[in-house]
């Protein structure tokens, strides 16, 4: 017998969603609405879509605070329809997948193919960013 999940603000994670929305509207949305700032964030991500290893005594390169906030926002998006990387041929071919939103269901693999993980990561970043911009009715990416 299945038990019914409790409903209410606590179970719907209302406080997290409210705080996340507040932070987005106050700290990220103004930056994303400004095309110059938005392009700077996109360029920063394209230059280093994944972290590189460091040498002893060397500090790691870090993302700007704005890009860090944006990446955090993109990571907490709903799972259903979220883009992901599928490594088709190890170290040689990466395709974009679309998550179904429930365990056990198949991931839809698109025809988009990349030779490096960095290219695939940046492509997903752009797709997730465009989805976010669509939700908040911000101009499209160029």
C-alpha positions in Angstrom: 0.0 0.0 0.0 1.4 3.4 -1.0 1.4 6.1 1.5 0.5 9.6 0.5 3.3 12.1 0.6 2.7 14.9 3.1 2.0 18.3 1.5 2.8 21.7 2.8 5.4 24.4 2.7 8.1 22.4 4.4 7.7 19.4 2.0 7.6 21.7 -1.0 10.9 23.3 0.1 9.2 26.7 0.1 11.8 28.5 2.1 14.7 27.4 -0.2 12.7 28.3 -3.3 11.7 31.7 -1.9 15.3 32.6 -0.9 16.6 31.3 -4.2 14.1 33.5 -6.1 14.9 36.5 -4.0 18.7 36.1 -4.6 18.1 35.6 -8.3 16.0 38.7 -8.7 18.4 40.9 -6.6 21.8 39.6 -7.6 21.7 37.7 -10.9 18.7 39.0 -13.0 20.1 42.6 -13.2 23.4 41.2 -14.6 21.6 38.8 -17.0 19.4 41.6 -18.3 22.5 43.7 -19.2 23.7 42.1 -22.4 27.3 43.3 -21.9 27.5 41.6 -18.5 25.8 38.5 -19.8 28.3 38.2 -22.6 31.2 38.6 -20.2 29.8 35.7 -18.1 29.4 33.6 -21.2 33.0 34.4 -22.3 34.3 33.6 -18.8 32.6 30.2 -18.9 33.8 29.5 -22.4 37.4 30.2 -21.5 37.2 27.7 -18.6 34.1 25.5 -18.6 35.7 23.0 -16.2 38.3 23.4 -13.5 41.9 22.5 -14.3 44.3 20.8 -11.9 46.9 22.9 -10.2 50.5 22.4 -9.3 51.8 22.4 -5.7 51.7 25.9 -4.2 49.5 27.2 -6.9 46.1 28.6 -6.1 43.2 27.2 -8.3 41.6 29.5 -10.8 38.1 30.4 -9.5 35.0 31.6 -11.2 33.9 35.2 -10.6 31.2 35.5 -7.9 28.6 36.3 -10.5 29.4 33.2 -12.6 29.5 31.1 -9.4 26.0 32.3 -8.5 24.7 31.7 -12.0 26.2 28.1 -12.1 24.6 27.4 -8.8 21.2 28.6 -10.1 21.5 26.5 -13.2 22.4 23.4 -11.2 19.3 23.5 -9.1 16.9 23.5 -12.0 14.2 20.9 -12.3 15.6 17.5 -13.4 13.0 16.8 -16.0 14.2 18.2 -19.3 17.6 19.1 -17.9 20.5 18.8 -20.3 23.5 16.5 -19.4 26.6 15.1 -21.0 26.6 11.5 -22.4 30.1 10.1 -23.1 29.5 8.1 -26.2 33.1 7.2 -27.0 35.4 7.5 -24.0 37.6 10.6 -24.3 36.5 11.2 -27.9 32.8 11.8 -28.3 30.4 13.6 -26.0 26.7 14.0 -26.9 24.0 16.0 -25.2 21.3 14.1 -23.3 18.0 15.2 -21.9 17.0 13.8 -18.5 13.5 12.3 -18.2 13.0 13.4 -14.6 12.3 10.0 -13.1 14.7 7.1 -12.3 14.5 4.2 -14.6 13.4 6.1 -17.6 15.7 6.5 -20.7 17.7 9.6 -21.2 17.1 11.0 -24.6 20.4 11.4 -26.5 20.5 14.2 -29.1 22.5 14.3 -32.3 24.7 17.1 -30.9 28.2 15.7 -30.7 31.4 17.2 -29.4 35.0 16.1 -29.4 35.9 17.5 -26.0 34.1 17.6 -22.7 34.8 21.3 -22.5 32.8 22.0 -25.6 30.0 19.8 -24.3 30.0 21.6 -20.9 29.8 25.0 -22.5 27.0 23.9 -24.9 25.0 22.7 -21.9 25.8 25.9 -20.0 24.3 27.9 -23.0 21.2 25.7 -23.2 20.5 25.9 -19.4 21.1 29.6 -19.5 18.7 30.1 -22.4 16.1 28.0 -20.5 16.5 30.3 -17.5 16.3 33.4 -19.6 13.1 32.1 -21.2 11.5 31.5 -17.7 12.3 35.1 -16.7 11.4 36.6 -20.1 14.9 38.0 -20.7 16.3 38.6 -24.2 17.5 35.6 -26.1 21.2 34.8 -26.4 22.8 36.1 -29.6 
